[in-house]
Amino acid sequence: MTEFGIHASHEQIPPGALLDAMIAAERAGFDAAMCSDHFSPWSARQGQSGFAWSWLGAALQATNLSFGVVNAPGQRYHPAIIAQAIGTLGSMFPGRFWAALGSGEFSNEHITGDKWPRKEVRNARLRESVDVIRDLLDGQEVSRDGLITVDRARLWTRPEVTPPLIGAAISTATAAWCAEWADGLVTVNAPEEHLRAMIAAYRNAGGRGPICLQVHLSWAGSDEEAAAIAHDQWRGNIFVPPVCWDLATAEEFDVVSENVTTEQVAAVVNISADTERHVEWLRGYAALGFDRIYLHHVGQDLTAFIDTFGAKVLPALR
């Protein structure tokens, strides 16, 4: 059966409140959780960006949920440091942690002051980073002289079972490429035809492991309120690559999204006050073949969402 988890949005919610929400989500019946590792939010209105890695240790300790994180090694983080972080969490919480690796966004990576490479170079850098991380988690001493430089790195604390390294993708080409190295795939909600193509691209290229979906949604007491929440919080996230990859700051996202309409937001966020409508959407995603679906309510107050979906949506899905 498909597992239904919750997405913890560090860009929108302070870390303490987000931890409380994960504890409540477990009590409400969510199976798992995931988050993204950002340095910057998508909008100044979101107003947060807690450090995912320290928060994950607290969240794993405070709950029995499994947790994943989407991370971009190679620029803001040296991959040896990410291997150490993965190894530590995997050692402390065996079988409950996974990391999804992607090529990153300029809004998070520009802080180093380094050049932002072309997409094909970022992919090559990611591939080298994955190899470094895997070799370190396997116990090897690693040296490299390529896009990634490593000098005699070795992990002294390693988990008995290596956490899965998942591929993060939003295009079919990237999904097929991830099949070369990943232990699974994670993507975001999109039209059904595209999601079918994503799954097929990954599996047909030999992709193994679970296929996961992050679903952006907005629920409230009325359709109007749900739409207002989505428009306020998520209108900067409607842009397809390369725009979403290459903008530098939250303020730039706010400028380019100034005239985005609610209808445009509804193309990327499932907006409804009707829990039955959300059940229909989620059943549809599960029927496509997703093994795990993570629900991201794009509002900043998760309390009513967790209570309502725990009482009405999750039982209907099961």
C-alpha positions as CSV (number, residue, x, y, z in Angstrom):
1,M,0.0,0.0,0.0
2,T,1.0,3.6,-0.6
3,E,2.5,5.3,2.5
4,F,1.2,8.8,3.2
5,G,3.5,11.2,4.9
6,I,3.8,14.9,5.6
7,H,6.2,17.5,4.2
8,A,7.9,19.8,6.7
9,S,8.4,23.2,5.0
10,H,11.4,24.9,6.7
11,E,10.9,27.9,4.4
12,Q,7.6,28.7,5.9
13,I,7.5,27.6,9.5
14,P,9.9,28.2,12.4
15,P,11.8,25.0,13.4
16,G,10.2,24.7,16.9
17,A,6.7,24.9,15.6
18,L,7.6,22.6,12.7
19,L,8.8,20.0,15.2
20,D,5.6,20.3,17.2
21,A,3.7,19.7,13.9
22,M,5.6,16.5,13.2
23,I,4.8,15.2,16.6
24,A,1.1,16.0,16.0
25,A,1.3,14.4,12.5
26,E,2.5,11.1,13.9
27,R,-0.3,11.1,16.4
28,A,-2.8,11.9,13.6
29,G,-1.7,8.9,11.6
30,F,0.8,10.1,9.0
31,D,3.3,7.4,8.1
32,A,6.4,9.4,7.4
33,A,7.9,12.9,6.8
34,M,10.3,14.7,4.5
35,C,11.7,18.2,4.2
36,S,14.0,20.2,1.9
37,D,17.3,21.7,2.8
38,H,17.1,25.4,1.9
39,F,19.2,28.4,2.9
40,S,16.5,30.8,1.6
41,P,12.7,30.8,1.3
42,W,10.9,31.2,-1.9
43,S,9.3,34.4,-0.8
44,A,9.8,37.1,1.9
45,R,6.2,36.3,2.9
46,Q,7.3,32.8,3.9
47,G,10.0,34.3,6.1
48,Q,11.9,31.3,7.4
49,S,14.7,28.9,6.5
50,G,15.8,26.7,9.4
51,F,18.8,24.4,9.1
52,A,17.4,21.0,8.1
53,W,20.2,18.8,9.3
54,S,20.1,19.8,13.0
55,W,16.3,19.8,12.9
56,L,16.3,16.3,11.5
57,G,18.1,14.9,14.6
58,A,15.5,16.5,16.8
59,A,12.6,15.3,14.7
60,L,13.9,11.7,14.5
61,Q,14.4,11.7,18.3
62,A,11.0,13.2,19.0
63,T,9.0,10.8,16.8
64,N,9.1,7.3,15.3
65,L,8.5,8.5,11.8
66,S,10.9,8.0,9.0
67,F,12.4,11.2,7.5
68,G,13.9,12.2,4.3
69,V,15.7,15.4,3.1
70,V,16.2,16.9,-0.3
71,N,19.8,18.2,-0.5
72,A,22.1,19.6,-3.2
73,P,25.8,18.6,-2.6
74,G,28.6,20.2,-4.5
75,Q,28.6,23.9,-3.9
76,R,27.1,25.0,-0.6
77,Y,28.1,21.7,0.9
78,H,31.1,19.6,0.2
79,P,29.8,16.0,-0.4
80,A,32.1,14.6,2.3
81,I,30.2,16.7,4.8
82,I,26.9,15.4,3.5
83,A,28.2,11.9,3.7
84,Q,29.1,12.5,7.3
85,A,25.7,13.9,8.1
86,I,23.9,11.0,6.4
87,G,26.2,8.5,8.2
88,T,25.5,10.0,11.6
89,L,21.7,10.1,11.2
90,G,21.8,6.6,9.7
91,S,23.8,5.3,12.7
92,M,21.6,6.9,15.3
93,F,18.3,6.1,13.7
94,P,18.7,2.9,11.6
95,G,16.3,2.4,8.8
96,R,14.5,5.7,9.4
97,F,16.4,8.2,7.2
98,W,17.0,8.8,3.5
99,A,18.5,11.6,1.5
100,A,17.4,12.8,-1.9
101,L,20.1,14.4,-3.9
102,G,19.7,17.0,-6.6
103,S,21.6,19.6,-8.6
104,G,20.3,22.6,-6.6
105,E,18.9,26.1,-7.1
106,F,20.8,29.3,-7.2
107,S,18.7,30.8,-4.5
108,N,20.4,28.5,-2.0
109,E,23.8,28.1,-3.5
110,H,24.8,31.6,-4.5
111,I,25.8,32.4,-0.9
112,T,29.2,30.8,-1.5
113,G,30.0,33.5,-4.1
114,D,31.1,30.7,-6.5
115,K,30.1,30.7,-10.1
116,W,26.7,29.1,-10.8
117,P,27.5,26.4,-13.4
118,R,25.4,25.4,-16.4
119,K,22.8,22.7,-15.8
120,E,24.9,20.0,-17.5
121,V,27.9,20.9,-15.3
122,R,25.7,20.9,-12.2
123,N,24.5,17.4,-13.1
124,A,28.1,16.2,-13.6
125,R,29.0,17.7,-10.3
126,L,26.1,16.0,-8.6
127,R,27.2,12.7,-10.1
128,E,30.7,13.1,-8.8
129,S,29.2,14.0,-5.4
130,V,27.0,10.9,-5.3
131,D,30.1,8.7,-6.0
132,V,32.0,10.5,-3.2
133,I,29.1,10.0,-0.7
134,R,28.6,6.3,-1.6
135,D,32.3,5.5,-1.4
136,L,32.6,7.2,2.0
137,L,29.5,5.5,3.3
138,D,31.0,2.2,2.1
139,G,34.1,2.8,4.3
140,Q,36.6,3.8,1.6
141,E,39.2,6.5,1.9
142,V,38.4,8.9,-0.9
143,S,40.5,11.3,-2.9
144,R,39.3,13.1,-6.1
145,D,40.6,15.7,-8.5
146,G,37.6,16.6,-10.7
147,L,34.7,18.9,-10.4
148,I,34.8,17.8,-6.8
149,T,38.1,17.8,-4.9
150,V,38.6,15.4,-2.0
151,D,41.8,14.7,-0.1
152,R,42.0,11.4,1.8
153,A,38.6,11.6,3.4
154,R,37.3,8.8,5.5
155,L,34.1,8.4,7.6
156,W,34.9,7.1,11.0
157,T,31.3,6.8,12.1
158,R,29.2,4.8,9.6
159,P,25.8,3.2,9.8
160,E,25.4,-0.6,9.7
161,V,22.9,-0.1,6.9
162,T,23.5,2.7,4.4
163,P,20.5,5.1,4.1
164,P,19.0,5.2,0.6
165,L,20.3,7.9,-1.7
166,I,17.2,9.0,-3.7
167,G,17.2,10.9,-7.0
168,A,15.3,14.2,-7.1
169,A,13.8,15.0,-10.5
170,I,11.1,17.1,-12.2
171,S,11.8,16.1,-15.8
172,T,11.7,12.7,-17.6
173,A,15.3,13.2,-18.8
174,T,16.5,13.7,-15.2
175,A,14.4,10.8,-13.9
176,A,16.0,8.4,-16.5
177,W,19.5,9.7,-15.6
178,C,18.8,9.2,-11.8
179,A,18.1,5.5,-12.6
180,E,21.9,5.1,-13.2
181,W,22.7,5.8,-9.5
182,A,19.7,6.3,-7.3
183,D,18.0,4.0,-4.8
184,G,14.6,5.6,-5.6
185,L,13.0,8.7,-7.1
186,V,11.2,11.7,-5.7
187,T,9.3,14.3,-7.7
188,V,6.5,16.9,-7.2
189,N,2.8,16.8,-8.3
190,A,2.1,17.6,-11.9
191,P,-0.5,16.7,-14.6
192,E,-1.2,12.9,-14.6
193,E,0.4,12.5,-18.1
194,H,3.7,13.9,-16.9
195,L,3.7,11.9,-13.7
196,R,3.1,8.7,-15.7
197,A,6.0,9.6,-18.0
198,M,8.2,10.3,-15.0
199,I,7.6,6.9,-13.5
200,A,8.0,5.2,-16.9
201,A,11.3,7.0,-17.6
202,Y,12.8,6.0,-14.3
203,R,11.6,2.3,-14.3
204,N,12.4,1.8,-18.0
205,A,15.9,3.0,-17.4
206,G,16.3,0.3,-14.7
207,G,15.4,2.5,-11.8
208,R,15.1,0.7,-8.5
209,G,13.6,1.4,-5.1
210,P,10.5,3.5,-4.1
211,I,9.0,6.3,-6.2
212,C,7.9,9.2,-4.0
213,L,5.7,12.2,-4.7
214,Q,5.5,15.5,-2.9
215,V,2.0,17.0,-3.3
216,H,1.5,20.7,-2.8
217,L,-2.0,21.4,-1.5
218,S,-4.0,24.0,0.2
219,W,-7.0,23.2,2.5
220,A,-9.0,25.6,4.7
221,G,-12.6,26.1,5.9
222,S,-13.7,27.5,2.6
223,D,-12.4,27.4,-1.0
224,E,-11.8,31.1,-0.9
225,E,-9.6,30.9,2.2
226,A,-7.7,27.9,0.7
227,A,-7.1,29.8,-2.5
228,A,-5.9,32.9,-0.6
229,I,-3.4,30.9,1.4
230,A,-2.0,29.2,-1.7
231,H,-1.8,32.6,-3.6
232,D,-0.1,34.3,-0.6
233,Q,2.4,31.5,0.1
234,W,3.1,29.7,-3.1
235,R,2.7,32.0,-6.1
236,G,6.5,32.3,-6.4
237,N,6.7,28.6,-7.0
238,I,4.8,28.3,-10.2
239,F,7.8,28.9,-12.5
240,V,9.3,26.1,-14.5
241,P,13.1,25.7,-15.1
242,P,15.3,27.5,-15.7
243,V,13.6,30.4,-13.9
244,C,13.2,28.5,-10.6
245,W,16.8,27.3,-10.8
246,D,18.4,30.6,-11.6
247,L,16.8,33.4,-9.5
248,A,19.0,34.5,-6.5
249,T,16.8,35.8,-3.7
250,A,13.4,35.6,-2.2
251,E,12.9,39.2,-3.2
252,E,13.5,38.3,-6.9
253,F,10.9,35.6,-6.7
254,D,8.5,38.1,-5.2
255,V,9.1,40.5,-8.1
256,V,8.6,38.0,-10.9
257,S,5.4,36.6,-9.2
258,E,3.8,39.9,-8.5
259,N,1.1,39.5,-11.1
260,V,0.6,35.7,-10.8
261,T,-3.1,34.8,-10.5
262,T,-4.9,32.4,-8.2
263,E,-5.8,30.4,-11.3
264,Q,-2.1,30.0,-12.1
265,V,-1.3,28.8,-8.6
266,A,-4.1,26.3,-8.8
267,A,-2.2,24.6,-11.7
268,V,0.5,23.6,-9.3
269,V,-1.3,23.4,-5.9
270,N,-4.4,21.3,-5.2
271,I,-6.8,23.8,-3.7
272,S,-10.0,22.8,-2.1
273,A,-11.9,23.0,1.2
274,D,-13.5,19.7,0.4
275,T,-11.6,16.8,2.0
276,E,-13.3,14.3,-0.4
277,R,-11.7,16.2,-3.3
278,H,-8.3,15.8,-1.7
279,V,-9.0,12.1,-1.2
280,E,-9.8,11.8,-5.0
281,W,-6.6,13.6,-5.9
282,L,-4.5,11.5,-3.6
283,R,-6.1,8.2,-4.7
284,G,-5.3,9.2,-8.3
285,Y,-1.6,9.7,-7.5
286,A,-1.5,6.4,-5.6
287,A,-3.1,4.6,-8.6
288,L,-0.2,5.9,-10.8
289,G,2.2,3.7,-8.8
290,F,3.7,6.1,-6.2
291,D,5.0,4.1,-3.2
292,R,5.1,7.2,-0.9
293,I,3.1,10.4,-1.1
294,Y,4.1,13.4,1.1
295,L,1.4,16.0,1.7
296,H,2.6,19.6,1.8
297,H,-0.1,22.0,3.0
298,V,1.3,25.3,1.7
299,G,-0.1,27.3,4.7
300,Q,2.0,28.3,7.7
301,D,-0.4,26.9,10.3
302,L,-0.5,23.1,10.1
303,T,-2.7,22.4,13.1
304,A,-6.1,22.3,11.5
305,F,-4.7,20.6,8.4
306,I,-3.1,17.8,10.4
307,D,-6.2,17.3,12.6
308,T,-8.6,17.3,9.7
309,F,-6.6,15.1,7.3
310,G,-5.8,12.7,10.1
311,A,-9.5,12.4,10.9
312,K,-11.0,12.4,7.4
313,V,-8.5,12.0,4.6
314,L,-6.0,9.4,5.8
315,P,-8.7,6.9,6.9
316,A,-10.5,7.2,3.6
317,L,-7.2,6.5,1.7
318,R,-6.6,3.4,3.7
